[in-house]
Amino acid sequence: MINKSRYSAFAEPALLRHLQERGADSLIVTGSETDVCVLGTVMGAIDLGYPVVLVHDAVCSSSDAGHDSMLALYRGRYSEQIATASAQEVLDRWKPS
């Protein structure tokens, strides 16, 4: 477990070290505040070169309008870097190493 103290989980250096040590080449992202913390973390992942799968039914926000707007943005503007999928789709494709 890596606790975070800022919007982006990548503000904590331990996260990037952990991902690099494991040889992670892409990320599956879930979380709360689609338009704040999830946004910060997803953009941090993109900046570091990680393709992202955003689990659209495993994110939420205290703002329905912000949540809906960000899902539209993730699917539209960032469709090259971010794929969206349901939790069931992720589980159906999961191939543990």
C-alpha positions as CSV (number, residue, x, y, z in Angstrom):
1,M,0.0,0.0,0.0
2,I,1.3,3.5,-0.9
3,N,-0.6,6.3,0.8
4,K,-0.9,9.6,-1.2
5,S,-1.1,13.1,0.2
6,R,-1.8,15.0,-3.0
7,Y,-4.2,14.7,-5.9
8,S,-1.9,12.7,-8.1
9,A,-0.6,9.4,-6.7
10,F,2.6,10.1,-8.6
11,A,3.4,12.9,-6.2
12,E,4.6,10.1,-4.0
13,P,8.0,8.9,-5.4
14,A,7.4,5.4,-3.9
15,L,4.7,4.7,-6.5
16,L,6.9,5.2,-9.5
17,R,9.7,3.2,-7.9
18,H,7.2,0.4,-7.2
19,L,5.9,0.3,-10.8
20,Q,9.5,0.4,-12.2
21,E,10.6,-2.5,-9.9
22,R,7.7,-4.6,-11.1
23,G,8.3,-3.8,-14.7
24,A,4.8,-2.3,-15.1
25,D,4.1,-1.2,-18.7
26,S,0.5,0.0,-18.3
27,L,-1.9,0.9,-15.5
28,I,-5.5,0.2,-14.6
29,V,-6.9,3.1,-12.7
30,T,-9.9,3.3,-10.3
31,G,-10.7,5.7,-7.6
32,S,-12.8,8.5,-6.3
33,E,-13.1,12.1,-7.5
34,T,-12.9,11.4,-11.3
35,D,-12.3,15.1,-11.9
36,V,-9.7,15.7,-9.2
37,C,-7.6,12.8,-7.9
38,V,-8.2,10.4,-10.7
39,L,-7.5,13.2,-13.2
40,G,-4.2,14.0,-11.4
41,T,-3.1,10.4,-11.3
42,V,-4.1,9.6,-14.9
43,M,-2.3,12.7,-16.3
44,G,0.8,11.8,-14.2
45,A,0.7,8.3,-15.7
46,I,0.4,9.7,-19.2
47,D,3.3,12.1,-18.6
48,L,5.4,9.2,-17.5
49,G,4.5,7.2,-20.7
50,Y,2.1,4.7,-19.2
51,P,-0.9,3.7,-21.2
52,V,-4.0,3.8,-18.9
53,V,-7.1,1.7,-18.7
54,L,-9.7,3.7,-16.7
55,V,-12.4,1.5,-15.2
56,H,-15.4,3.7,-15.9
57,D,-17.7,1.9,-13.4
58,A,-15.1,2.0,-10.7
59,V,-14.6,5.8,-10.5
60,C,-16.9,8.3,-8.9
61,S,-17.0,11.9,-7.9
62,S,-18.9,14.2,-5.5
63,S,-19.8,16.2,-8.7
64,D,-21.9,14.4,-11.2
65,A,-21.3,17.1,-13.8
66,G,-17.5,16.9,-13.2
67,H,-17.6,13.1,-13.4
68,D,-19.5,13.0,-16.6
69,S,-17.4,15.7,-18.2
70,M,-14.1,13.9,-17.3
71,L,-15.4,10.6,-18.7
72,A,-16.2,12.3,-21.9
73,L,-12.8,14.0,-22.0
74,Y,-11.0,10.7,-21.2
75,R,-12.9,8.9,-24.0
76,G,-12.5,11.8,-26.5
77,R,-9.5,14.0,-26.2
78,Y,-7.2,11.3,-24.6
79,S,-8.4,8.3,-26.5
80,E,-4.9,7.5,-27.7
81,Q,-3.5,7.4,-24.1
82,I,-6.5,6.2,-22.2
83,A,-8.8,3.3,-22.8
84,T,-12.0,3.0,-20.8
85,A,-13.5,-0.3,-19.8
86,S,-16.0,-1.7,-17.3
87,A,-14.8,-3.7,-14.3
88,Q,-16.1,-6.8,-15.9
89,E,-14.2,-6.2,-19.1
90,V,-11.0,-5.8,-17.1
91,L,-11.6,-8.9,-15.2
92,D,-12.5,-10.9,-18.3
93,R,-9.2,-9.9,-19.9
94,W,-7.0,-10.3,-16.8
95,K,-3.9,-12.4,-17.3
96,P,-2.0,-12.6,-14.1
97,S,1.7,-13.2,-14.6
